[in-house]
Amino acid sequence: MNAGAVALALSLVACPIGRTETDSDSSDDTDTTTDELPCAPVSSPCGPSTALVTRVIDGDTVELEGGERVRYLMIDTPESTQGKLDCFGHEAAELNRSLVEGEVVDLEYDAECMDIYGRLLAYVRTEEGEINRALVRRGYACVYHIPPNGDDRVAEFRSLEYEAQTLGAGLWGACSIPTCVH
């Protein structure tokens, strides 16, 4: 077994990740699902477990300090890049920027590490909570499930989306036909 594999195995035993959630009826805008990391983070076989976000590409994609691009799992935001601007695309990109740009984030990967464009696929967390969930809850993103990633979280994300739709939050109140609906 190589040194990296030994370090990863030891950290998984010595550094359990505890997931806590608060009441989903909270009126707080930030998502409070967090990973408590009691010791130093390790790298995943997919990529870094913790990284600095140096640039926000759009509402659901960021660039890390090492140059890697990360596409958020389970969500899709309206487009705001490459000459295409969908209804609420600019707002989604700006909210994402305000939440993660210049921040150190935790990255949680699922079954598949990369998409066809070479971007890492991850759930992204700050000290404030999970960004993927927050964007859906606030109405800045739609659910976008591509199996096998997210199979165990589809109901959770659909519930957040339904809540945003019902409240007319974000794109659900601003756009006649949200472009990210799949």
N, C-alpha and C positions, 0 to 999 in steps of 0.2 A: 504494500500500500504506500503511495507517495505521500510526501509531507503535507501537501495541500488537502488531500483526502483525510488524513489523520486530524488535521486542524479543524476541518469542517465537522467531522464526526464528533470530536471532543466538544466543539462549541454547541452542537445540537443537544448534547447531553447536559452541558454545564450552563447553557443559556436558553432556558425555555422561554418561548414567546407566549405571553398571556394576552388574550384578546378580551377587551371589555367593551360593552355597549351600554349606552344610556337609553332612556325612554325615547322612542321614535316620535313622540308627540311634542318633543322639546321645541320651543319657539326659537331657539338659537339657530342662526343661519349656518353655523359650521357643524360639520359632522363630527361626532365625538367617538367614533370607533378608532381605537388606537392600538398599536402594538407597544407593549412595554418591553424595552430591551435592557435587561439588567446588566449586561456586559457588552464588550465591544462587538460590533456587527461583523459578520463574515460575508464573504462573497458567495453568491449562489452559483450553481453550475451554469445558470443562464447569464449572469452578469452581476454588477455590483448590488449589494443589499442596501447600501446607503450612498448617496451621491449629492453633489451640489448641482442644482438646476441653473444653468448659465443663460438659457434662452428659451422662451416660449415660442413655439412654432405656430400653434393655433389653439383652439379650445381643448383638444385632446392629445396633443403631442408636444413634448419638450425635448430639449437637448441638454445633456449632462456635461460636466466639466471635462470628462474624458473624450467627448465628441460623440458618444452614443446618443441615439435618438430613442425615446420611449413613447410608445403609443399606449394610451390608457385602455385597460381591459374593460369590457362590458359596456362601453359608452361610445356614442358618436355625437359630435357637436356639428352645428352648421358650418359650412366651409367659409374660410376667410383668407385663403392663400391662393397663389398661382393665378391671379386675375379673376378668381371666383369669389363672390361675396353673397352668401345666402342670408336670408332673414335671420337675424340674431347671431350671425357668425362673428361679427366684430365684438359684440358684447360677451360672447362665450370666451373668445381669446383674451379679452381684457380681464375678465374674472379669473381665468386660469393664471394669467400673468400676476395678478395681485395676490394670488394664493401661494404660488410656488417659485416665481423668479427670484433668484438670489438666495433661496432657501435650501437647506440640506434636507433631503427627503429619504424616506425608507421605501424600498421597492420590494413588492411581493409578487412573485411569478406564479404562473399556473402550469397547466400541462404542456403547452407549447410556448417556447421562449421568444420566438421571432415571427414576424409576419413576412409576407412575400417581398416587402420592400427593405428588409434587413433591420427593421426597427425592433427593439426589445418590447415585449408586451408585459405590462405590469399594473398592479394596483399601486397607487402612489399615496403616501401618507406624509403629513407634516405633524408637528406637535398638536395642531388643531384638529386633526382627524384625517379620514380618507377622502382624498380629492375626488375620486371617481364617484363615490356616493353623493358628495356635496353638490357636484355639478348636476346630477340627475335630480336630486331633491329640490334644488333651487330652480329647476326648469331650464337650465342652460345646456342640457344634453338629453338625448334619447337613449334608451337601452339598445345595445348592439351586441347580440350574443352570437359568437362564432365558436361552436363546439370544437374540441372538448373544453376549451377554456371557459370558466365561469359556470359550468354545468351545475355546481352546487350552490350558486348564488343568483340564479335567474329569478327566482321568486322574490328574493329580497330587492333586487333592482327593479323588477316590474312593479312592486308595491310602491317604491319611491317615485317611480314615473307616474303611476296612477294618481298618487297624492299631488304631484306637481300639476298634472293635467286638470284635476278636479279644482284646484285652487287658481287655475289660470296663470300659474307662475312662469316667469321668463318667456321662453319662446311659445309656450302654450297659450299665452294671452296676447303676445305681440305679433304672431305670424298667422296668416289665414290658413296656410297648410305648411306645417313644419317640414322642412326639407330632409331632416335626418330620420324620418320614419321609414322603417324597413319592412 
